[in-house]
Amino acid sequence: MRKSYSGEFKAKVVLEILKEEKTISQIASEYGIHPNQLLKWKKEAIRSL
């Protein structure tokens, strides 16, 4: 079953990625989300700016 995440949650995670205090792998591990998914969210967020 697919999980769905709110825009608010995605924004929170992407902001954490952009801070660059932790690696993508560390953040992915914390939230239980595949690193490739996080990279996709980051790419989408940057494209939206």
mmCIF entry with sequence, helices, sheets and N, C-alpha, C, O atoms, coordinates in Angstrom:
data_MODEL
# 
_entry.id   MODEL 
# 
_entity.id                         1 
_entity.type                       polymer 
_entity.pdbx_number_of_molecules   1 
# 
_entity_poly.entity_id                      1 
_entity_poly.type                           'polypeptide(L)' 
_entity_poly.nstd_linkage                   no 
_entity_poly.nstd_monomer                   no 
_entity_poly.pdbx_seq_one_letter_code       MRKSYSGEFKAKVVLEILKEEKTISQIASEYGIHPNQLLKWKKEAIRSL 
_entity_poly.pdbx_seq_one_letter_code_can   MRKSYSGEFKAKVVLEILKEEKTISQIASEYGIHPNQLLKWKKEAIRSL 
_entity_poly.pdbx_strand_id                 A 
# 
loop_
_entity_poly_seq.entity_id 
_entity_poly_seq.num 
_entity_poly_seq.mon_id 
_entity_poly_seq.hetero 
1 1  MET n 
1 2  ARG n 
1 3  LYS n 
1 4  SER n 
1 5  TYR n 
1 6  SER n 
1 7  GLY n 
1 8  GLU n 
1 9  PHE n 
1 10 LYS n 
1 11 ALA n 
1 12 LYS n 
1 13 VAL n 
1 14 VAL n 
1 15 LEU n 
1 16 GLU n 
1 17 ILE n 
1 18 LEU n 
1 19 LYS n 
1 20 GLU n 
1 21 GLU n 
1 22 LYS n 
1 23 THR n 
1 24 ILE n 
1 25 SER n 
1 26 GLN n 
1 27 ILE n 
1 28 ALA n 
1 29 SER n 
1 30 GLU n 
1 31 TYR n 
1 32 GLY n 
1 33 ILE n 
1 34 HIS n 
1 35 PRO n 
1 36 ASN n 
1 37 GLN n 
1 38 LEU n 
1 39 LEU n 
1 40 LYS n 
1 41 TRP n 
1 42 LYS n 
1 43 LYS n 
1 44 GLU n 
1 45 ALA n 
1 46 ILE n 
1 47 ARG n 
1 48 SER n 
1 49 LEU n 
# 
_struct_asym.id          A 
_struct_asym.entity_id   1 
# 
loop_
_struct_conf.conf_type_id 
_struct_conf.id 
_struct_conf.pdbx_PDB_helix_id 
_struct_conf.beg_label_comp_id 
_struct_conf.beg_label_asym_id 
_struct_conf.beg_label_seq_id 
_struct_conf.pdbx_beg_PDB_ins_code 
_struct_conf.end_label_comp_id 
_struct_conf.end_label_asym_id 
_struct_conf.end_label_seq_id 
_struct_conf.pdbx_end_PDB_ins_code 
_struct_conf.beg_auth_comp_id 
_struct_conf.beg_auth_asym_id 
_struct_conf.beg_auth_seq_id 
_struct_conf.end_auth_comp_id 
_struct_conf.end_auth_asym_id 
_struct_conf.end_auth_seq_id 
_struct_conf.pdbx_PDB_helix_class 
_struct_conf.details 
_struct_conf.pdbx_PDB_helix_length 
HELX_P HELX_P1 AA1 GLY A 7  ? LYS A 19 ? GLY A 7  LYS A 19 1 ? 13 
HELX_P HELX_P2 AA2 ILE A 24 ? TYR A 31 ? ILE A 24 TYR A 31 1 ? 8  
HELX_P HELX_P3 AA3 PRO A 35 ? SER A 48 ? PRO A 35 SER A 48 1 ? 14 
# 
_struct_conf_type.id          HELX_P 
_struct_conf_type.criteria    ? 
_struct_conf_type.reference   ? 
# 
loop_
_atom_site.group_PDB 
_atom_site.id 
_atom_site.type_symbol 
_atom_site.label_atom_id 
_atom_site.label_alt_id 
_atom_site.label_comp_id 
_atom_site.label_asym_id 
_atom_site.label_entity_id 
_atom_site.label_seq_id 
_atom_site.pdbx_PDB_ins_code 
_atom_site.Cartn_x 
_atom_site.Cartn_y 
_atom_site.Cartn_z 
_atom_site.occupancy 
_atom_site.B_iso_or_equiv 
_atom_site.pdbx_formal_charge 
_atom_site.auth_seq_id 
_atom_site.auth_comp_id 
_atom_site.auth_asym_id 
_atom_site.auth_atom_id 
_atom_site.pdbx_PDB_model_num 
ATOM 1   N N  . MET A 1 1  ? 0.838  -1.187 0.000   1.00 0.00 ? 1  MET A N  1 
ATOM 2   C CA . MET A 1 1  ? 0.000  0.000  0.000   1.00 0.00 ? 1  MET A CA 1 
ATOM 3   C C  . MET A 1 1  ? 0.880  1.245  0.000   1.00 0.00 ? 1  MET A C  1 
ATOM 4   O O  . MET A 1 1  ? 1.873  1.322  0.723   1.00 0.00 ? 1  MET A O  1 
ATOM 5   N N  . ARG A 1 2  ? 0.505  2.196  -0.805  1.00 0.00 ? 2  ARG A N  1 
ATOM 6   C CA . ARG A 1 2  ? 1.270  3.440  -0.899  1.00 0.00 ? 2  ARG A CA 1 
ATOM 7   C C  . ARG A 1 2  ? 0.938  4.385  0.234   1.00 0.00 ? 2  ARG A C  1 
ATOM 8   O O  . ARG A 1 2  ? -0.216 4.503  0.647   1.00 0.00 ? 2  ARG A O  1 
ATOM 9   N N  . LYS A 1 3  ? 1.943  5.045  0.723   1.00 0.00 ? 3  LYS A N  1 
ATOM 10  C CA . LYS A 1 3  ? 1.729  6.076  1.734   1.00 0.00 ? 3  LYS A CA 1 
ATOM 11  C C  . LYS A 1 3  ? 1.553  7.397  1.008   1.00 0.00 ? 3  LYS A C  1 
ATOM 12  O O  . LYS A 1 3  ? 2.135  7.616  -0.054  1.00 0.00 ? 3  LYS A O  1 
ATOM 13  N N  . SER A 1 4  ? 0.754  8.269  1.582   1.00 0.00 ? 4  SER A N  1 
ATOM 14  C CA . SER A 1 4  ? 0.660  9.611  1.017   1.00 0.00 ? 4  SER A CA 1 
ATOM 15  C C  . SER A 1 4  ? 1.030  10.598 2.120   1.00 0.00 ? 4  SER A C  1 
ATOM 16  O O  . SER A 1 4  ? 0.689  10.409 3.288   1.00 0.00 ? 4  SER A O  1 
ATOM 17  N N  . TYR A 1 5  ? 1.715  11.625 1.732   1.00 0.00 ? 5  TYR A N  1 
ATOM 18  C CA . TYR A 1 5  ? 2.218  12.605 2.682   1.00 0.00 ? 5  TYR A CA 1 
ATOM 19  C C  . TYR A 1 5  ? 1.617  13.964 2.355   1.00 0.00 ? 5  TYR A C  1 
ATOM 20  O O  . TYR A 1 5  ? 1.426  14.304 1.187   1.00 0.00 ? 5  TYR A O  1 
ATOM 21  N N  . SER A 1 6  ? 1.324  14.728 3.381   1.00 0.00 ? 6  SER A N  1 
ATOM 22  C CA . SER A 1 6  ? 0.754  16.059 3.182   1.00 0.00 ? 6  SER A CA 1 
ATOM 23  C C  . SER A 1 6  ? 1.816  17.001 2.629   1.00 0.00 ? 6  SER A C  1 
ATOM 24  O O  . SER A 1 6  ? 3.015  16.773 2.790   1.00 0.00 ? 6  SER A O  1 
ATOM 25  N N  . GLY A 1 7  ? 1.364  18.037 1.992   1.00 0.00 ? 7  GLY A N  1 
ATOM 26  C CA . GLY A 1 7  ? 2.279  19.054 1.481   1.00 0.00 ? 7  GLY A CA 1 
ATOM 27  C C  . GLY A 1 7  ? 3.075  19.683 2.601   1.00 0.00 ? 7  GLY A C  1 
ATOM 28  O O  . GLY A 1 7  ? 4.248  20.016 2.434   1.00 0.00 ? 7  GLY A O  1 
ATOM 29  N N  . GLU A 1 8  ? 2.432  19.844 3.742   1.00 0.00 ? 8  GLU A N  1 
ATOM 30  C CA . GLU A 1 8  ? 3.094  20.433 4.907   1.00 0.00 ? 8  GLU A CA 1 
ATOM 31  C C  . GLU A 1 8  ? 4.260  19.550 5.370   1.00 0.00 ? 8  GLU A C  1 
ATOM 32  O O  . GLU A 1 8  ? 5.340  20.047 5.689   1.00 0.00 ? 8  GLU A O  1 
ATOM 33  N N  . PHE A 1 9  ? 4.026  18.245 5.402   1.00 0.00 ? 9  PHE A N  1 
ATOM 34  C CA . PHE A 1 9  ? 5.080  17.299 5.805   1.00 0.00 ? 9  PHE A CA 1 
ATOM 35  C C  . PHE A 1 9  ? 6.234  17.330 4.810   1.00 0.00 ? 9  PHE A C  1 
ATOM 36  O O  . PHE A 1 9  ? 7.401  17.375 5.200   1.00 0.00 ? 9  PHE A O  1 
ATOM 37  N N  . LYS A 1 10 ? 5.897  17.304 3.511   1.00 0.00 ? 10 LYS A N  1 
ATOM 38  C CA . LYS A 1 10 ? 6.933  17.337 2.472   1.00 0.00 ? 10 LYS A CA 1 
ATOM 39  C C  . LYS A 1 10 ? 7.769  18.600 2.591   1.00 0.00 ? 10 LYS A C  1 
ATOM 40  O O  . LYS A 1 10 ? 8.995  18.554 2.482   1.00 0.00 ? 10 LYS A O  1 
ATOM 41  N N  . ALA A 1 11 ? 7.100  19.737 2.817   1.00 0.00 ? 11 ALA A N  1 
ATOM 42  C CA . ALA A 1 11 ? 7.807  21.018 2.938   1.00 0.00 ? 11 ALA A CA 1 
ATOM 43  C C  . ALA A 1 11 ? 8.769  20.989 4.132   1.00 0.00 ? 11 ALA A C  1 
ATOM 44  O O  . ALA A 1 11 ? 9.896  21.478 4.042   1.00 0.00 ? 11 ALA A O  1 
ATOM 45  N N  . LYS A 1 12 ? 8.316  20.416 5.242   1.00 0.00 ? 12 LYS A N  1 
ATOM 46  C CA . LYS A 1 12 ? 9.153  20.315 6.436   1.00 0.00 ? 12 LYS A CA 1 
ATOM 47  C C  . LYS A 1 12 ? 10.410 19.496 6.143   1.00 0.00 ? 12 LYS A C  1 
ATOM 48  O O  . LYS A 1 12 ? 11.516 19.879 6.524   1.00 0.00 ? 12 LYS A O  1 
ATOM 49  N N  . VAL A 1 13 ? 10.227 18.373 5.465   1.00 0.00 ? 13 VAL A N  1 
ATOM 50  C CA . VAL A 1 13 ? 11.362 17.496 5.157   1.00 0.00 ? 13 VAL A CA 1 
ATOM 51  C C  . VAL A 1 13 ? 12.305 18.169 4.163   1.00 0.00 ? 13 VAL A C  1 
ATOM 52  O O  . VAL A 1 13 ? 13.524 18.107 4.324   1.00 0.00 ? 13 VAL A O  1 
ATOM 53  N N  . VAL A 1 14 ? 11.750 18.807 3.142   1.00 0.00 ? 14 VAL A N  1 
ATOM 54  C CA . VAL A 1 14 ? 12.586 19.487 2.139   1.00 0.00 ? 14 VAL A CA 1 
ATOM 55  C C  . VAL A 1 14 ? 13.387 20.617 2.789   1.00 0.00 ? 14 VAL A C  1 
ATOM 56  O O  . VAL A 1 14 ? 14.560 20.805 2.466   1.00 0.00 ? 14 VAL A O  1 
ATOM 57  N N  . LEU A 1 15 ? 12.775 21.360 3.690   1.00 0.00 ? 15 LEU A N  1 
ATOM 58  C CA . LEU A 1 15 ? 13.518 22.416 4.386   1.00 0.00 ? 15 LEU A CA 1 
ATOM 59  C C  . LEU A 1 15 ? 14.685 21.833 5.175   1.00 0.00 ? 15 LEU A C  1 
ATOM 60  O O  . LEU A 1 15 ? 15.769 22.413 5.228   1.00 0.00 ? 15 LEU A O  1 
ATOM 61  N N  . GLU A 1 16 ? 14.446 20.686 5.780   1.00 0.00 ? 16 GLU A N  1 
ATOM 62  C CA . GLU A 1 16 ? 15.518 20.017 6.516   1.00 0.00 ? 16 GLU A CA 1 
ATOM 63  C C  . GLU A 1 16 ? 16.644 19.595 5.572   1.00 0.00 ? 16 GLU A C  1 
ATOM 64  O O  . GLU A 1 16 ? 17.820 19.693 5.923   1.00 0.00 ? 16 GLU A O  1 
ATOM 65  N N  . ILE A 1 17 ? 16.286 19.128 4.382   1.00 0.00 ? 17 ILE A N  1 
ATOM 66  C CA . ILE A 1 17 ? 17.281 18.745 3.379   1.00 0.00 ? 17 ILE A CA 1 
ATOM 67  C C  . ILE A 1 17 ? 18.093 19.971 2.959   1.00 0.00 ? 17 ILE A C  1 
ATOM 68  O O  . ILE A 1 17 ? 19.319 19.910 2.858   1.00 0.00 ? 17 ILE A O  1 
ATOM 69  N N  . LEU A 1 18 ? 17.402 21.074 2.720   1.00 0.00 ? 18 LEU A N  1 
ATOM 70  C CA . LEU A 1 18 ? 18.072 22.290 2.244   1.00 0.00 ? 18 LEU A CA 1 
ATOM 71  C C  . LEU A 1 18 ? 18.994 22.917 3.286   1.00 0.00 ? 18 LEU A C  1 
ATOM 72  O O  . LEU A 1 18 ? 19.932 23.629 2.929   1.00 0.00 ? 18 LEU A O  1 
ATOM 73  N N  . LYS A 1 19 ? 18.743 22.664 4.557   1.00 0.00 ? 19 LYS A N  1 
ATOM 74  C CA . LYS A 1 19 ? 19.613 23.174 5.620   1.00 0.00 ? 19 LYS A CA 1 
ATOM 75  C C  . LYS A 1 19 ? 20.997 22.521 5.561   1.00 0.00 ? 19 LYS A C  1 
ATOM 76  O O  . LYS A 1 19 ? 21.987 23.095 6.016   1.00 0.00 ? 19 LYS A O  1 
ATOM 77  N N  . GLU A 1 20 ? 21.047 21.308 4.993   1.00 0.00 ? 20 GLU A N  1 
ATOM 78  C CA . GLU A 1 20 ? 22.290 20.548 4.834   1.00 0.00 ? 20 GLU A CA 1 
ATOM 79  C C  . GLU A 1 20 ? 23.006 20.284 6.157   1.00 0.00 ? 20 GLU A C  1 
ATOM 80  O O  . GLU A 1 20 ? 24.235 20.229 6.198   1.00 0.00 ? 20 GLU A O  1 
ATOM 81  N N  . GLU A 1 21 ? 22.247 20.123 7.234   1.00 0.00 ? 21 GLU A N  1 
ATOM 82  C CA . GLU A 1 21 ? 22.841 19.769 8.518   1.00 0.00 ? 21 GLU A CA 1 
ATOM 83  C C  . GLU A 1 21 ? 23.002 18.260 8.639   1.00 0.00 ? 21 GLU A C  1 
ATOM 84  O O  . GLU A 1 21 ? 23.830 17.771 9.407   1.00 0.00 ? 21 GLU A O  1 
ATOM 85  N N  . LYS A 1 22 ? 22.196 17.526 7.868   1.00 0.00 ? 22 LYS A N  1 
ATOM 86  C CA . LYS A 1 22 ? 22.237 16.067 7.862   1.00 0.00 ? 22 LYS A CA 1 
ATOM 87  C C  . LYS A 1 22 ? 22.274 15.603 6.413   1.00 0.00 ? 22 LYS A C  1 
ATOM 88  O O  . LYS A 1 22 ? 21.902 16.343 5.502   1.00 0.00 ? 22 LYS A O  1 
ATOM 89  N N  . THR A 1 23 ? 22.724 14.377 6.212   1.00 0.00 ? 23 THR A N  1 
ATOM 90  C CA . THR A 1 23 ? 22.740 13.836 4.855   1.00 0.00 ? 23 THR A CA 1 
ATOM 91  C C  . THR A 1 23 ? 21.332 13.372 4.478   1.00 0.00 ? 23 THR A C  1 
ATOM 92  O O  . THR A 1 23 ? 20.471 13.177 5.335   1.00 0.00 ? 23 THR A O  1 
ATOM 93  N N  . ILE A 1 24 ? 21.125 13.201 3.173   1.00 0.00 ? 24 ILE A N  1 
ATOM 94  C CA . ILE A 1 24 ? 19.855 12.678 2.672   1.00 0.00 ? 24 ILE A CA 1 
ATOM 95  C C  . ILE A 1 24 ? 19.574 11.322 3.326   1.00 0.00 ? 24 ILE A C  1 
ATOM 96  O O  . ILE A 1 24 ? 18.444 11.039 3.722   1.00 0.00 ? 24 ILE A O  1 
ATOM 97  N N  . SER A 1 25 ? 20.597 10.501 3.434   1.00 0.00 ? 25 SER A N  1 
ATOM 98  C CA . SER A 1 25 ? 20.444 9.165  4.023   1.00 0.00 ? 25 SER A CA 1 
ATOM 99  C C  . SER A 1 25 ? 20.004 9.240  5.482   1.00 0.00 ? 25 SER A C  1 
ATOM 100 O O  . SER A 1 25 ? 19.163 8.452  5.914   1.00 0.00 ? 25 SER A O  1 
ATOM 101 N N  . GLN A 1 26 ? 20.556 10.166 6.234   1.00 0.00 ? 26 GLN A N  1 
ATOM 102 C CA . GLN A 1 26 ? 20.170 10.324 7.634   1.00 0.00 ? 26 GLN A CA 1 
ATOM 103 C C  . GLN A 1 26 ? 18.713 10.747 7.752   1.00 0.00 ? 26 GLN A C  1 
ATOM 104 O O  . GLN A 1 26 ? 17.970 10.215 8.578   1.00 0.00 ? 26 GLN A O  1 
ATOM 105 N N  . ILE A 1 27 ? 18.311 11.695 6.933   1.00 0.00 ? 27 ILE A N  1 
ATOM 106 C CA . ILE A 1 27 ? 16.930 12.183 6.967   1.00 0.00 ? 27 ILE A CA 1 
ATOM 107 C C  . ILE A 1 27 ? 15.973 11.077 6.532   1.00 0.00 ? 27 ILE A C  1 
ATOM 108 O O  . ILE A 1 27 ? 14.920 10.884 7.139   1.00 0.00 ? 27 ILE A O  1 
ATOM 109 N N  . ALA A 1 28 ? 16.344 10.357 5.482   1.00 0.00 ? 28 ALA A N  1 
ATOM 110 C CA . ALA A 1 28 ? 15.509 9.256  4.993   1.00 0.00 ? 28 ALA A CA 1 
ATOM 111 C C  . ALA A 1 28 ? 15.321 8.208  6.083   1.00 0.00 ? 28 ALA A C  1 
ATOM 112 O O  . ALA A 1 28 ? 14.221 7.689  6.272   1.00 0.00 ? 28 ALA A O  1 
ATOM 113 N N  . SER A 1 29 ? 16.378 7.906  6.784   1.00 0.00 ? 29 SER A N  1 
ATOM 114 C CA . SER A 1 29 ? 16.320 6.920  7.857   1.00 0.00 ? 29 SER A CA 1 
ATOM 115 C C  . SER A 1 29 ? 15.414 7.401  8.997   1.00 0.00 ? 29 SER A C  1 
ATOM 116 O O  . SER A 1 29 ? 14.631 6.623  9.542   1.00 0.00 ? 29 SER A O  1 
ATOM 117 N N  . GLU A 1 30 ? 15.524 8.670  9.350   1.00 0.00 ? 30 GLU A N  1 
ATOM 118 C CA . GLU A 1 30 ? 14.699 9.243  10.417  1.00 0.00 ? 30 GLU A CA 1 
ATOM 119 C C  . GLU A 1 30 ? 13.212 9.133  10.120  1.00 0.00 ? 30 GLU A C  1 
ATOM 120 O O  . GLU A 1 30 ? 12.418 8.770  10.987  1.00 0.00 ? 30 GLU A O  1 
ATOM 121 N N  . TYR A 1 31 ? 12.847 9.450  8.888   1.00 0.00 ? 31 TYR A N  1 
ATOM 122 C CA . TYR A 1 31 ? 11.435 9.497  8.515   1.00 0.00 ? 31 TYR A CA 1 
ATOM 123 C C  . TYR A 1 31 ? 10.926 8.207  7.876   1.00 0.00 ? 31 TYR A C  1 
ATOM 124 O O  . TYR A 1 31 ? 9.729  8.075  7.623   1.00 0.00 ? 31 TYR A O  1 
ATOM 125 N N  . GLY A 1 32 ? 11.818 7.261  7.613   1.00 0.00 ? 32 GLY A N  1 
ATOM 126 C CA . GLY A 1 32 ? 11.410 6.004  7.002   1.00 0.00 ? 32 GLY A CA 1 
ATOM 127 C C  . GLY A 1 32 ? 10.957 6.166  5.561   1.00 0.00 ? 32 GLY A C  1 
ATOM 128 O O  . GLY A 1 32 ? 10.029 5.494  5.112   1.00 0.00 ? 32 GLY A O  1 
ATOM 129 N N  . ILE A 1 33 ? 11.615 7.056  4.845   1.00 0.00 ? 33 ILE A N  1 
ATOM 130 C CA . ILE A 1 33 ? 11.288 7.340  3.448   1.00 0.00 ? 33 ILE A CA 1 
ATOM 131 C C  . ILE A 1 33 ? 12.534 7.064  2.609   1.00 0.00 ? 33 ILE A C  1 
ATOM 132 O O  . ILE A 1 33 ? 13.648 7.382  3.026   1.00 0.00 ? 33 ILE A O  1 
ATOM 133 N N  . HIS A 1 34 ? 12.349 6.479  1.441   1.00 0.00 ? 34 HIS A N  1 
ATOM 134 C CA . HIS A 1 34 ? 13.481 6.154  0.572   1.00 0.00 ? 34 HIS A CA 1 
ATOM 135 C C  . HIS A 1 34 ? 14.200 7.440  0.146   1.00 0.00 ? 34 HIS A C  1 
ATOM 136 O O  . HIS A 1 34 ? 13.547 8.433  -0.179  1.00 0.00 ? 34 HIS A O  1 
ATOM 137 N N  . PRO A 1 35 ? 15.531 7.429  0.145   1.00 0.00 ? 35 PRO A N  1 
ATOM 138 C CA . PRO A 1 35 ? 16.303 8.626  -0.249  1.00 0.00 ? 35 PRO A CA 1 
ATOM 139 C C  . PRO A 1 35 ? 15.926 9.161  -1.637  1.00 0.00 ? 35 PRO A C  1 
ATOM 140 O O  . PRO A 1 35 ? 15.909 10.374 -1.845  1.00 0.00 ? 35 PRO A O  1 
ATOM 141 N N  . ASN A 1 36 ? 15.626 8.274  -2.579  1.00 0.00 ? 36 ASN A N  1 
ATOM 142 C CA . ASN A 1 36 ? 15.247 8.745  -3.914  1.00 0.00 ? 36 ASN A CA 1 
ATOM 143 C C  . ASN A 1 36 ? 13.965 9.567  -3.874  1.00 0.00 ? 36 ASN A C  1 
ATOM 144 O O  . ASN A 1 36 ? 13.815 10.520 -4.637  1.00 0.00 ? 36 ASN A O  1 
ATOM 145 N N  . GLN A 1 37 ? 13.044 9.205  -2.991  1.00 0.00 ? 37 GLN A N  1 
ATOM 146 C CA . GLN A 1 37 ? 11.802 9.966  -2.852  1.00 0.00 ? 37 GLN A CA 1 
ATOM 147 C C  . GLN A 1 37 ? 12.108 11.363 -2.323  1.00 0.00 ? 37 GLN A C  1 
ATOM 148 O O  . GLN A 1 37 ? 11.519 12.346 -2.772  1.00 0.00 ? 37 GLN A O  1 
ATOM 149 N N  . LEU A 1 38 ? 13.021 11.444 -1.375  1.00 0.00 ? 38 LEU A N  1 
ATOM 150 C CA . LEU A 1 38 ? 13.391 12.751 -0.826  1.00 0.00 ? 38 LEU A CA 1 
ATOM 151 C C  . LEU A 1 38 ? 14.030 13.630 -1.895  1.00 0.00 ? 38 LEU A C  1 
ATOM 152 O O  . LEU A 1 38 ? 13.757 14.828 -1.973  1.00 0.00 ? 38 LEU A O  1 
ATOM 153 N N  . LEU A 1 39 ? 14.875 13.029 -2.712  1.00 0.00 ? 39 LEU A N  1 
ATOM 154 C CA . LEU A 1 39 ? 15.511 13.795 -3.791  1.00 0.00 ? 39 LEU A CA 1 
ATOM 155 C C  . LEU A 1 39 ? 14.463 14.294 -4.782  1.00 0.00 ? 39 LEU A C  1 
ATOM 156 O O  . LEU A 1 39 ? 14.579 15.402 -5.305  1.00 0.00 ? 39 LEU A O  1 
ATOM 157 N N  . LYS A 1 40 ? 13.448 13.485 -5.037  1.00 0.00 ? 40 LYS A N  1 
ATOM 158 C CA . LYS A 1 40 ? 12.365 13.882 -5.940  1.00 0.00 ? 40 LYS A CA 1 
ATOM 159 C C  . LYS A 1 40 ? 11.599 15.071 -5.356  1.00 0.00 ? 40 LYS A C  1 
ATOM 160 O O  . LYS A 1 40 ? 11.296 16.026 -6.070  1.00 0.00 ? 40 LYS A O  1 
ATOM 161 N N  . TRP A 1 41 ? 11.287 15.013 -4.057  1.00 0.00 ? 41 TRP A N  1 
ATOM 162 C CA . TRP A 1 41 ? 10.585 16.117 -3.409  1.00 0.00 ? 41 TRP A CA 1 
ATOM 163 C C  . TRP A 1 41 ? 11.421 17.390 -3.451  1.00 0.00 ? 41 TRP A C  1 
ATOM 164 O O  . TRP A 1 41 ? 10.893 18.476 -3.687  1.00 0.00 ? 41 TRP A O  1 
ATOM 165 N N  . LYS A 1 42 ? 12.723 17.255 -3.223  1.00 0.00 ? 42 LYS A N  1 
ATOM 166 C CA . LYS A 1 42 ? 13.614 18.420 -3.246  1.00 0.00 ? 42 LYS A CA 1 
ATOM 167 C C  . LYS A 1 42 ? 13.615 19.050 -4.635  1.00 0.00 ? 42 LYS A C  1 
ATOM 168 O O  . LYS A 1 42 ? 13.520 20.269 -4.774  1.00 0.00 ? 42 LYS A O  1 
ATOM 169 N N  . LYS A 1 43 ? 13.724 18.214 -5.654  1.00 0.00 ? 43 LYS A N  1 
ATOM 170 C CA . LYS A 1 43 ? 13.740 18.685 -7.038  1.00 0.00 ? 43 LYS A CA 1 
ATOM 171 C C  . LYS A 1 43 ? 12.439 19.421 -7.378  1.00 0.00 ? 43 LYS A C  1 
ATOM 172 O O  . LYS A 1 43 ? 12.463 20.483 -8.000  1.00 0.00 ? 43 LYS A O  1 
ATOM 173 N N  . GLU A 1 44 ? 11.301 18.843 -6.962  1.00 0.00 ? 44 GLU A N  1 
ATOM 174 C CA . GLU A 1 44 ? 9.999  19.465 -7.207  1.00 0.00 ? 44 GLU A CA 1 
ATOM 175 C C  . GLU A 1 44 ? 9.901  20.819 -6.500  1.00 0.00 ? 44 GLU A C  1 
ATOM 176 O O  . GLU A 1 44 ? 9.391  21.784 -7.069  1.00 0.00 ? 44 GLU A O  1 
ATOM 177 N N  . ALA A 1 45 ? 10.387 20.884 -5.270  1.00 0.00 ? 45 ALA A N  1 
ATOM 178 C CA . ALA A 1 45 ? 10.321 22.124 -4.490  1.00 0.00 ? 45 ALA A CA 1 
ATOM 179 C C  . ALA A 1 45 ? 11.153 23.220 -5.141  1.00 0.00 ? 45 ALA A C  1 
ATOM 180 O O  . ALA A 1 45 ? 10.714 24.367 -5.231  1.00 0.00 ? 45 ALA A O  1 
ATOM 181 N N  . ILE A 1 46 ? 12.341 22.873 -5.590  1.00 0.00 ? 46 ILE A N  1 
ATOM 182 C CA . ILE A 1 46 ? 13.214 23.864 -6.219  1.00 0.00 ? 46 ILE A CA 1 
ATOM 183 C C  . ILE A 1 46 ? 12.615 24.341 -7.540  1.00 0.00 ? 46 ILE A C  1 
ATOM 184 O O  . ILE A 1 46 ? 12.682 25.524 -7.871  1.00 0.00 ? 46 ILE A O  1 
ATOM 185 N N  . ARG A 1 47 ? 12.035 23.416 -8.282  1.00 0.00 ? 47 ARG A N  1 
ATOM 186 C CA . ARG A 1 47 ? 11.408 23.770 -9.559  1.00 0.00 ? 47 ARG A CA 1 
ATOM 187 C C  . ARG A 1 47 ? 10.221 24.715 -9.346  1.00 0.00 ? 47 ARG A C  1 
ATOM 188 O O  . ARG A 1 47 ? 9.924  25.548 -10.203 1.00 0.00 ? 47 ARG A O  1 
ATOM 189 N N  . SER A 1 48 ? 9.546  24.581 -8.202  1.00 0.00 ? 48 SER A N  1 
ATOM 190 C CA . SER A 1 48 ? 8.364  25.397 -7.909  1.00 0.00 ? 48 SER A CA 1 
ATOM 191 C C  . SER A 1 48 ? 8.712  26.818 -7.485  1.00 0.00 ? 48 SER A C  1 
ATOM 192 O O  . SER A 1 48 ? 7.853  27.700 -7.510  1.00 0.00 ? 48 SER A O  1 
ATOM 193 N N  . LEU A 1 49 ? 9.951  27.046 -7.100  1.00 0.00 ? 49 LEU A N  1 
ATOM 194 C CA . LEU A 1 49 ? 10.337 28.374 -6.597  1.00 0.00 ? 49 LEU A CA 1 
ATOM 195 C C  . LEU A 1 49 ? 10.332 29.440 -7.643  1.00 0.00 ? 49 LEU A C  1 
ATOM 196 O O  . LEU A 1 49 ? 10.636 30.596 -7.348  1.00 0.00 ? 49 LEU A O  1 
# 
